[in-house]
Amino acid sequence: MSKLVDPDDLSYVVDTTAGGSDEIEIQTGAKTIKLLPQGTLSDDSPGATSGVTGKCLYSKFKEIWKSDSDLNKHRFPIQMIYEASFVWINGWGPEGDQTRDLFRDAGFKEVDGRENACMISLGSMDASTDQGYYTNVAGLDQTKVNLDKTGEINENIQTKGTGGTPDNSGYAKLFLREMQKTFAEYDLLAEQGLAALKYEAYRMPLANAPDTLKAIDNDTVIGTTDAGSLSGVKYSELTIDYIAGQLYETAAAQSYSVDDVLQDGAGRWYRCTTAGTVDATDANDLGTMGGSGSAVFEVFPGERQIGADYYAFNRILDVQDVTNGYSARLKEIHSWAQYKCRQASDINDDVNGDAWGTVYGNIAPVFTGFVGDTLHTAHGVFVDNYDVNDKNDLIMWDITVDGGGVDSTTILPATSTGRSFPFTAAGNINFSSNFVDEVDSTTRYTMYFAHITSTAVTGMKVSGSSGAGATLDWTGDAGALDHLSNGDYLAITGFTTETDNNGLWEITGSPSSNTVTASKVDGIDPVDEATGDTATCKQNPFESPGAVIVDNNAGTDIDGEISAASIGFDFDYTNNNQGGRAADTNADVILVAIAYDGAQYTVVNHTITKTTGQAVAVNAVDELNYENA
């Protein structure tokens, strides 16, 4: 069956009980209209393809009030405002909720003051399994109400009761949240700029799609098996913490209230625990309160560091179990977060003890979503104890300072900024067996930068040469080598007029007016060169005393014994500026490895790029000549 729009498809009876094929029963004494789901009229799911439109029923009443003498003597039951809204009049009304459930495409008002608004969804959903629901009272501790039918929505919900009480016309939020499908929700009044709901029809986007590629674990895995399919994490031990706070502004000289969250001059976040004042000195360091202010502050429990800076969040997901120490991977985090957002129970674990209050999962704002393979948190959400291998694929959305704070009901930030961690490049150094088989203590591998900077200089000149010393002059390329410092080493190539000037130099002064004093350290004395050649100058290169060992992401030298066939490494691609190199650029490196009795000294070139999964193969010739009896 389909939604009825033609009055000719409806049959009726008056002042008697409807038969098995009559869709309308009219009782003139009680002044009730009863719609029955029989004959051509269906109340099956989905609502979008069943029931009868208000316009169709109105048209039917006009026809039968004209032609039926028994009805013509009674006042007309409906005043149609327009096709999406009508009013019951002259004491008439629907016989019961079954009748109300059968109206489509129109809201209506009843004679006792009750009002109903028709919700119509736009977009596809499964007719038999996708259950929409709503809340008509604001707050995260409200109980949701299932819509009468599954599938695409077209049905009325009560917005005002008898006599206008209760009045729920000021809020309506619809949800569609099914296992392993994308979520949808719609805050009707906020999205459409309405002051209150009227007795009419409202259309809104509400649809879903399969999400099994991202929400990989279903309810059984999460709620019963309790082991993530990727990491084995115990889902039951993951927690959600709602953190109290308001304002989220830069500290200033003024008065503050309890729970005001402020960022001080040092960039750290604090929460007011005792109302009072702050002066200019206090505002620079709320942790010390070294001024004359009277307010008391604590470190804000929602503060988290990303890179060098600190940001504020008010919902914290801790995704590491305590039993095994396993951390959920990104798709497991998303699976679990979506699962929690379909629970009718309180999902606030109150880890910090803020006693923020009850949060029913099935109406709580969602926590996560994917854009491609990158997991984005919802605004104001931070993920603690994620797997470090996922760091580059996480974007946390903060509560942006001075952005308008948070909504007191939803606790969503007015302004949020996506914060990415500095990119950590990573890979493995893979050693040939003649390294691995050697006693660890007789082996070593070290990763050096091939150079710190490489600068092409036009018109490079040499003057005042005396023995190994001379003055390097790059006036023709002003500023090109101003970054050099006393004690730096410089490998120069490109001199063609006086080729003895190529080679390794040590800087012996500080650059001034595009010149610097230097000495050749390769045993070949320099020669004055007044013409000027185009030269390439590499600062502190490998094979110089100034060669720099590469630091890993934690700031520790990549330098150690060869203790396994494959040894992992990571690198702070975004921020590494060792020796003055340009951060957030590829790094040319040289890996050297040696083993006393197993493998000869080996040098391997590699370029660290902005990726993970890099592989550096270190294969050595067997050592046949080492001996130390």
Secondary structure, DSSP 8 states (H G I E B T S, - for coil): ---B--GGG--EEESS---TT--EEEETTTTEEEE-S-TT----S-GGGSSEEHHHHHHHHHHHHHH-HHHHTS---EEEEETTEEEE-TT-EESSHHHHHTEES-EEE-TTS-EEEEEEEES---TTT--EEEESS-STT---EE-SSSSS-EEEEEEE-GGG-SB-TT--EEEE--TTB--EEEEHHHHHT-SS--SSEEEEE----B-TTTS-S-HHIIIII---TTT---GGG-EEEE---EEEEE--SEEE-TTEEEE-TTS-EEEEEE-EEE-HHHHH-TTT--SS---EEEE-TTEEEETTEEEE-SEEEE-B-TTT--B--HHHHHHHHHHHTT-SSB----TT-------BGGGS---EEEETTEEEE-TTEEEES--GGGGGGEEEE-B-TTS--B-TTT--BSS--EEE---EEEEEEEE-HHHHTS-GGGEEEEEEES-S-EEEEEEEEEEEEETTEEEEE-GGGTTTTTT--TT-EEEEE---SSGGG-EEEEE-S--BTTEEEEEE-SS-----EEEEEEEEEEES-TTSTT--B-B-TTS-BSEE---SSEEEEEEETTT--GGG--SSS-EEEEEEEEESSSB--EEEEEEE-S-SSEEEEE---B--S----
